[in-house]
Amino acid sequence: MSRYAAFVFLLSLGLVSQRSNAIEVKVKDGDKLCLYANLTLSFSVSYQVPENKSETVSFELPDSASSDASKCDDTSSILMLTFEDRHSWSVNFTQKDNTYQADVITFTYNLNDSHIFPNSSANGTVSVTVKPDIANIGLDTCYSCKSEDTIAASPEVNMTLSNVLIQAFVVNGTKSENLTSCAADLPKTTTTAPVTNKTTVAPTNATTTVAPTTNATTTMAPTTNATTTAPPTTPTPTLPTPTVGNYSVKPDVNSTACLLASFGLRIGFKQNEKYQETNFEPPAEASGICGVNSSELQLVSGNITVKLTFVSDSKKFHLQAINVNISSGSGDFVQGSTNLTLWEATVGSSYMCNKEQNFTINDLLSLYTFSLHVQPFGVKNGLYSTAEDCLADEESYIIPIAVGASLLFLVLIVLLAYFIGRRRNMATGYQSF
């Protein structure tokens, strides 16, 4: 069950050196509060300008920010703040046992916004994700961090949070007065080793005895040529083909889907110098945003969160960004890319690839897709439009066509040689029977 944001209070706080905007968000389920947040947020973004140069801009979360896309249920909550020209900032929370944690922060900014990014050489939206240090917060507790915390989401993007107060899962509809403070707010404890004033007085008329030098002989243990036999290696079991899941995004509960996707997904990732593979298994919780030039699909299944960002230039669309977050006993794995050109098709069509595809996202992350079918724009009546096949499917038709053409060419050569030989024989007066 989804619970949508009821309203947002924007407070303007005057600080000593600068003006910052604090935003207060109250998300309700009916008349009961289910998510509360109050924080101050600013951004620093570097972007490309003409002549292969870069500029850095700093800006704060504006007063016009909206939390209408925020929602919460029994096990997951999303604090979503959107502002101006398709910019957004969100935090995903999950509950486990009697605690909750923040899984991932996602910041999406639109380089087409000339007000914030003047003279930008690039177009479209860019999404970055980062894992925040917010974990093991008691259910009936607010997470508090008054100190400034600057988070480097990428080499180009920094986000600065301060005066943060968040309760992602409100118990009994009332914000708790209990606080769990961040490490930066805790008092610094300095431990000093005790100093002992110890005075040693040498006895009078002491006689110093020097131990005699002994010519000791060291006997080396004999070297044994031992043969070590490694235990037999157990082969890693092959994963079964992932189950194909069907996912969709709707503008609201009473509308038809504006984004459709179905695929089986296997994720290969390297963590702590160890390469692993895992299948993303449905059912999964699907959420996202449908836009004119940018659409997002976020999927959560168990301990895996996958976010896909599609962009469109009004003629073609493609997958521009992907972010993967996997929580495990070895720690959280968070990787992705914001500079992809995958799954391209004409706007108004869908993209389909029935064959298995392998995409190396970076040195630590690879994706394998099975029976892929997506349409992030121009969905009508909640149904897929005509599909454009991927190159892998086209190659399956090219090979037999090429073989058939080669055989036909050989037949034509044989026939031509036969007729040329026959004509020469007739010209010399010889005719075979």
C-alpha positions as CSV (number, residue, x, y, z in Angstrom):
1,M,0.0,0.0,0.0
2,S,1.4,3.4,-1.0
3,R,1.0,6.5,1.1
4,Y,1.4,9.8,-0.6
5,A,2.8,13.1,0.7
6,A,0.1,15.3,2.3
7,F,1.9,18.6,2.3
8,V,5.3,20.4,2.6
9,F,6.2,23.3,4.8
10,L,9.1,25.5,3.6
11,L,10.9,27.5,6.3
12,S,13.4,30.2,5.6
13,L,16.2,30.2,8.2
14,G,18.6,33.1,8.5
15,L,22.2,31.9,9.4
16,V,25.1,34.1,10.4
17,S,27.0,33.9,7.1
18,Q,24.5,32.9,4.5
19,R,20.8,32.2,3.9
20,S,19.8,28.6,3.7
21,N,16.4,27.0,3.1
22,A,15.2,24.3,5.5
23,I,12.4,22.1,4.2
24,E,10.0,20.2,6.4
25,V,8.1,17.3,4.9
26,K,5.2,15.5,6.5
27,V,3.9,12.4,4.7
28,K,0.6,11.0,5.9
29,D,-1.4,7.8,5.6
30,G,-4.9,9.1,5.9
31,D,-4.7,11.4,8.9
32,K,-1.7,9.7,10.5
33,L,1.9,10.8,10.0
34,C,4.1,8.0,8.4
35,L,7.3,9.9,7.4
36,Y,8.8,13.1,8.7
37,A,11.9,15.0,7.5
38,N,13.4,18.4,8.2
39,L,16.7,19.3,6.6
40,T,18.9,21.9,4.8
41,L,20.4,20.9,1.4
42,S,22.7,22.4,-1.1
43,F,24.6,21.2,-4.2
44,S,27.8,21.8,-6.0
45,V,28.0,20.5,-9.6
46,S,30.8,20.7,-12.2
47,Y,29.7,20.6,-15.9
48,Q,31.2,21.0,-19.4
49,V,31.0,24.3,-21.3
50,P,32.4,25.1,-24.8
51,E,36.1,25.0,-25.6
52,N,36.4,21.8,-23.6
53,K,36.2,23.8,-20.3
54,S,34.3,23.1,-17.1
55,E,32.3,25.3,-14.8
56,T,31.2,24.7,-11.2
57,V,27.9,26.0,-9.9
58,S,26.5,25.9,-6.3
59,F,22.8,26.2,-5.5
60,E,20.4,25.4,-2.7
61,L,17.2,23.4,-2.6
62,P,14.7,26.1,-3.7
63,D,11.5,27.2,-1.9
64,S,9.5,25.8,-4.8
65,A,10.6,22.2,-4.1
66,S,7.7,19.7,-3.9
67,S,7.4,16.4,-2.0
68,D,4.3,15.1,-3.7
69,A,6.2,12.0,-5.0
70,S,7.3,11.0,-1.4
71,K,5.6,7.8,-0.1
72,C,5.8,5.2,2.6
73,D,4.5,1.8,3.5
74,D,5.2,-0.9,6.1
75,T,8.7,-1.8,4.9
76,S,10.0,0.9,2.6
77,S,9.8,4.7,2.4
78,I,10.9,7.3,-0.2
79,L,11.6,10.9,0.6
80,M,11.4,12.6,-2.9
81,L,12.0,16.3,-3.5
82,T,11.5,17.7,-7.0
83,F,12.1,21.2,-8.2
84,E,12.2,23.5,-11.2
85,D,13.1,21.9,-14.5
86,R,13.0,18.1,-13.7
87,H,15.6,18.2,-10.9
88,S,15.0,15.8,-8.1
89,W,16.7,14.5,-4.9
90,S,15.5,11.4,-3.1
91,V,16.4,9.0,-0.2
92,N,15.2,5.4,-0.1
93,F,14.7,3.8,3.3
94,T,14.0,0.2,4.3
95,Q,12.9,-1.3,7.5
96,K,14.2,-4.6,9.0
97,D,13.2,-6.0,12.3
98,N,13.1,-3.1,14.8
99,T,15.5,-0.8,12.9
100,Y,15.6,1.2,9.6
101,Q,18.3,2.5,7.3
102,A,18.8,4.8,4.3
103,D,19.8,2.6,1.3
104,V,20.6,5.1,-1.3
105,I,20.5,8.8,-2.1
106,T,19.8,9.7,-5.7
107,F,20.3,13.2,-7.2
108,T,19.0,13.9,-10.8
109,Y,19.9,17.2,-12.5
110,N,18.9,18.5,-15.9
111,L,21.7,20.1,-17.9
112,N,19.1,21.7,-20.2
113,D,18.2,24.1,-17.4
114,S,20.1,27.2,-18.6
115,H,19.2,29.1,-15.4
116,I,21.3,26.8,-13.2
117,F,23.7,25.5,-15.9
118,P,24.4,28.4,-18.4
119,N,26.3,27.5,-21.6
120,S,26.3,23.8,-20.9
121,S,27.8,21.7,-23.7
122,A,25.8,18.6,-22.7
123,N,22.1,18.0,-22.7
124,G,19.7,15.8,-20.9
125,T,19.5,14.6,-17.3
126,V,22.2,13.1,-15.2
127,S,21.6,10.8,-12.1
128,V,24.2,10.1,-9.4
129,T,23.7,7.8,-6.4
130,V,25.6,7.3,-3.2
131,K,25.2,5.2,0.0
132,P,24.6,7.5,3.0
133,D,25.9,6.6,6.5
134,I,22.5,6.2,8.1
135,A,21.9,2.8,9.5
136,N,20.5,0.9,12.6
137,I,18.1,3.6,13.6
138,G,15.5,2.4,16.0
139,L,11.9,2.4,14.7
140,D,10.6,4.8,17.4
141,T,13.6,7.1,16.9
142,C,14.5,10.2,14.8
143,Y,17.9,10.3,13.0
144,S,19.5,13.7,13.9
145,C,22.6,15.4,12.4
146,K,23.0,19.1,13.0
147,S,26.6,19.1,11.7
148,E,27.3,19.8,8.0
149,D,27.9,16.6,6.0
150,T,29.3,17.0,2.5
151,I,28.8,13.8,0.4
152,A,30.8,13.3,-2.8
153,A,28.3,11.5,-5.0
154,S,30.6,11.6,-8.0
155,P,33.8,13.5,-9.1
156,E,31.4,16.2,-10.4
157,V,28.7,16.3,-7.7
158,N,28.8,17.2,-4.0
159,M,25.8,17.4,-1.7
160,T,25.9,19.2,1.6
161,L,23.3,18.3,4.3
162,S,22.9,20.0,7.7
163,N,20.3,20.3,10.5
164,V,18.9,16.9,9.5
165,L,16.0,15.4,11.4
166,I,14.3,12.3,9.8
167,Q,12.0,9.6,11.0
168,A,11.3,7.3,8.0
169,F,8.8,5.0,9.8
170,V,6.6,6.9,12.3
171,V,5.0,4.7,15.0
172,N,1.4,5.4,15.9
173,G,1.3,8.6,13.7
174,T,3.4,10.7,16.1
175,K,6.9,11.9,15.6
176,S,9.2,10.5,18.2
177,E,11.2,12.7,20.6
178,N,13.9,10.0,20.9
179,L,17.0,10.8,18.8
180,T,19.9,8.9,17.3
181,S,22.7,11.4,16.6
182,C,25.2,11.1,13.8
183,A,28.9,10.6,14.7
184,A,29.7,14.2,13.9
185,D,27.4,15.5,16.6
186,L,28.7,13.3,19.3
187,P,31.2,14.8,21.8
188,K,34.8,14.1,21.1
189,T,36.4,12.0,23.8
190,T,40.1,12.3,24.3
191,T,41.8,9.4,26.2
192,T,45.1,10.3,27.8
193,A,47.3,7.6,29.2
194,P,48.0,8.1,33.0
195,V,51.5,9.5,33.7
196,T,53.3,7.8,36.6
197,N,56.0,9.9,38.2
198,K,58.5,7.1,39.0
199,T,61.9,7.9,40.4
200,T,64.6,5.2,40.4
201,V,67.5,5.7,42.8
202,A,70.5,3.6,42.3
203,P,71.8,2.0,45.5
204,T,75.1,3.3,46.9
205,N,78.2,1.2,46.3
206,A,76.4,-0.9,43.9
207,T,78.4,-3.5,42.0
208,T,77.5,-4.0,38.4
209,T,78.0,-7.6,37.2
210,V,78.5,-8.2,33.5
211,A,77.3,-11.5,32.3
212,P,80.0,-13.5,30.6
213,T,79.8,-13.8,26.9
214,T,78.9,-17.3,25.8
215,N,79.8,-18.6,22.3
216,A,76.5,-20.2,21.6
217,T,76.1,-22.5,18.7
218,T,72.7,-22.3,16.8
219,T,71.6,-25.5,15.3
220,M,69.3,-25.1,12.4
221,A,66.4,-27.5,12.0
222,P,66.8,-29.7,9.0
223,T,64.8,-28.6,5.9
224,T,62.1,-31.0,4.9
225,N,60.9,-30.9,1.3
226,A,57.2,-31.2,2.1
227,T,54.7,-31.6,-0.7
228,T,51.4,-29.8,-0.1
229,T,48.4,-31.0,-1.9
230,A,45.7,-28.4,-2.5
231,P,42.2,-29.5,-1.7
232,P,40.1,-30.1,-4.8
233,T,38.3,-27.0,-6.1
234,T,34.6,-27.1,-6.0
235,P,33.2,-25.5,-9.2
236,T,30.9,-22.5,-8.7
237,P,27.4,-23.7,-9.5
238,T,25.9,-22.1,-12.6
239,L,23.0,-19.8,-11.9
240,P,19.7,-20.7,-13.6
241,T,18.3,-18.3,-16.2
242,P,16.7,-15.3,-14.4
243,T,12.9,-15.2,-14.2
244,V,11.4,-12.5,-16.5
245,G,9.6,-9.9,-14.5
246,N,6.9,-7.5,-15.9
247,Y,7.1,-3.9,-14.5
248,S,5.2,-0.7,-15.1
249,V,5.0,2.9,-13.9
250,K,1.7,4.8,-13.6
251,P,1.3,8.6,-13.0
252,D,-1.3,7.7,-10.4
253,V,-3.4,4.8,-9.3
254,N,-6.3,5.6,-11.6
255,S,-4.1,5.9,-14.8
256,T,-2.8,3.5,-17.3
257,A,0.9,2.7,-17.5
258,C,3.3,5.4,-18.9
259,L,6.4,3.2,-18.8
260,L,6.6,-0.6,-19.5
261,A,9.5,-3.0,-19.0
262,S,9.9,-6.7,-18.9
263,F,13.2,-8.6,-18.6
264,G,15.2,-11.2,-16.8
265,L,18.3,-9.7,-15.1
266,R,21.6,-11.1,-13.8
267,I,24.1,-8.9,-12.1
268,G,27.8,-9.5,-12.0
269,F,29.7,-7.5,-9.4
270,K,33.2,-7.4,-7.8
271,Q,33.3,-6.7,-4.1
272,N,36.3,-7.0,-1.8
273,E,38.3,-8.4,-4.8
274,K,35.8,-11.2,-5.3
275,Y,33.6,-11.5,-8.4
276,Q,30.1,-12.7,-7.8
277,E,26.9,-13.1,-9.8
278,T,23.3,-12.9,-8.6
279,N,19.9,-13.0,-10.3
280,F,17.4,-10.2,-9.8
281,E,14.2,-12.1,-9.0
282,P,10.6,-10.9,-9.3
283,P,8.3,-9.9,-7.8
284,A,9.8,-6.5,-7.3
285,E,8.5,-3.2,-6.1
286,A,8.4,-0.8,-9.1
287,S,8.3,2.9,-8.9
288,G,9.4,5.8,-11.0
289,I,8.7,9.0,-13.0
290,C,7.4,9.5,-16.5
291,G,8.6,12.7,-18.2
292,V,8.7,14.3,-21.6
293,N,12.5,13.9,-22.1
294,S,13.4,11.8,-19.1
295,S,11.8,8.7,-17.4
296,E,12.9,6.6,-14.5
297,L,12.2,3.1,-13.3
298,Q,13.3,1.9,-9.9
299,L,13.0,-1.7,-8.9
300,V,13.5,-3.2,-5.4
301,S,13.7,-6.9,-4.8
302,G,15.0,-8.2,-1.5
303,N,18.5,-6.7,-0.9
304,I,18.8,-5.4,-4.5
305,T,17.8,-2.0,-5.8
306,V,18.1,-1.2,-9.5
307,K,17.4,2.3,-11.0
308,L,17.2,2.9,-14.8
309,T,17.1,6.3,-16.3
310,F,15.9,6.8,-19.9
311,V,16.3,10.0,-22.0
312,S,14.7,11.1,-25.3
313,D,15.5,13.8,-27.8
314,S,11.9,13.6,-29.2
315,K,13.1,11.3,-32.0
316,K,15.1,8.5,-30.3
317,F,15.2,7.2,-26.8
318,H,17.9,5.2,-25.0
319,L,19.0,4.1,-21.5
320,Q,21.4,6.8,-20.2
321,A,22.0,5.8,-16.6
322,I,21.8,2.7,-14.4
323,N,22.5,2.4,-10.6
324,V,22.7,-0.8,-8.7
325,N,22.7,-1.2,-4.9
326,I,23.2,-4.6,-3.3
327,S,23.3,-5.0,0.5
328,S,25.0,-8.1,1.9
329,G,27.0,-9.3,4.9
330,S,30.1,-8.1,3.2
331,G,28.8,-4.5,3.1
332,D,26.9,-2.4,0.6
333,F,27.8,-2.5,-3.1
334,V,26.8,0.7,-4.9
335,Q,27.9,1.2,-8.6
336,G,26.5,2.5,-11.8
337,S,27.1,4.8,-14.8
338,T,25.4,8.0,-16.0
339,N,26.9,8.0,-19.6
340,L,25.3,5.1,-21.4
341,T,23.8,4.7,-24.8
342,L,21.9,1.4,-24.7
343,W,18.5,0.1,-25.8
344,E,18.0,2.8,-28.4
345,A,14.8,2.9,-30.4
346,T,12.4,5.4,-32.0
347,V,10.1,7.3,-29.7
348,G,6.6,5.8,-30.2
349,S,8.2,2.3,-30.6
350,S,9.4,-0.1,-28.0
351,Y,12.9,-1.8,-27.8
352,M,13.1,-5.6,-27.8
353,C,15.9,-8.1,-27.5
354,N,15.1,-11.7,-27.0
355,K,18.7,-12.9,-26.9
356,E,20.9,-12.8,-23.8
357,Q,22.9,-9.5,-23.8
358,N,26.0,-8.7,-21.7
359,F,26.8,-5.1,-20.8
360,T,30.0,-4.1,-18.9
361,I,29.0,-1.0,-17.0
362,N,32.4,-0.5,-15.4
363,D,35.3,-2.5,-13.9
364,L,33.1,-3.6,-11.0
365,L,29.6,-4.0,-12.5
366,S,28.2,-6.1,-15.4
367,L,24.6,-6.8,-16.5
368,Y,23.1,-9.7,-18.3
369,T,19.6,-9.3,-19.8
370,F,17.2,-11.9,-21.0
371,S,14.0,-11.4,-23.1
372,L,14.3,-7.7,-22.8
373,H,11.3,-5.4,-23.8
374,V,11.1,-1.8,-22.7
375,Q,9.1,1.3,-23.7
376,P,9.8,4.4,-21.5
377,F,8.0,7.0,-23.7
378,G,4.8,7.1,-25.8
379,V,2.9,4.3,-24.2
380,K,-0.7,4.2,-25.4
381,N,-3.5,2.4,-23.5
382,G,-1.0,0.7,-21.3
383,L,0.3,-1.5,-24.2
384,Y,3.7,-1.9,-25.9
385,S,4.0,-0.2,-29.4
386,T,5.7,-1.9,-32.4
387,A,9.1,-3.3,-31.3
388,E,12.4,-2.5,-32.8
389,D,14.7,-5.5,-32.5
390,C,18.2,-5.3,-31.1
391,L,21.3,-6.0,-33.3
392,A,21.7,-9.4,-31.7
393,D,18.4,-10.5,-33.1
394,E,19.1,-9.0,-36.5
395,E,22.4,-10.9,-36.7
396,S,20.4,-14.2,-36.3
397,Y,18.7,-13.4,-39.6
398,I,21.8,-12.0,-41.4
399,I,23.8,-15.2,-41.1
400,P,21.3,-17.6,-42.9
401,I,20.7,-14.8,-45.5
402,A,24.4,-14.5,-46.1
403,V,24.9,-18.3,-46.4
404,G,22.0,-18.5,-48.9
405,A,23.3,-15.6,-51.0
406,S,26.8,-17.3,-51.1
407,L,25.2,-20.6,-52.3
408,L,23.2,-18.8,-55.0
409,F,26.4,-17.0,-56.2
410,L,28.2,-20.3,-56.5
411,V,25.3,-21.8,-58.5
412,L,25.4,-18.9,-60.9
413,I,29.2,-19.3,-61.4
414,V,28.8,-23.0,-62.2
415,L,26.0,-22.3,-64.7
416,L,27.9,-19.5,-66.3
417,A,31.0,-21.7,-66.7
418,Y,28.9,-24.5,-68.2
419,F,27.3,-22.3,-70.9
420,I,30.7,-20.7,-71.7
421,G,32.3,-24.1,-72.2
422,R,29.3,-25.4,-74.3
423,R,29.5,-22.3,-76.5
424,R,33.2,-22.8,-77.2
425,N,32.7,-26.5,-78.1
426,M,30.0,-25.6,-80.6
427,A,32.2,-22.9,-82.1
428,T,34.9,-25.6,-82.9
429,G,32.4,-27.9,-84.5
430,Y,32.4,-30.4,-81.6
431,Q,29.2,-31.4,-80.0
432,S,28.8,-33.8,-77.2
433,F,25.9,-36.2,-76.7
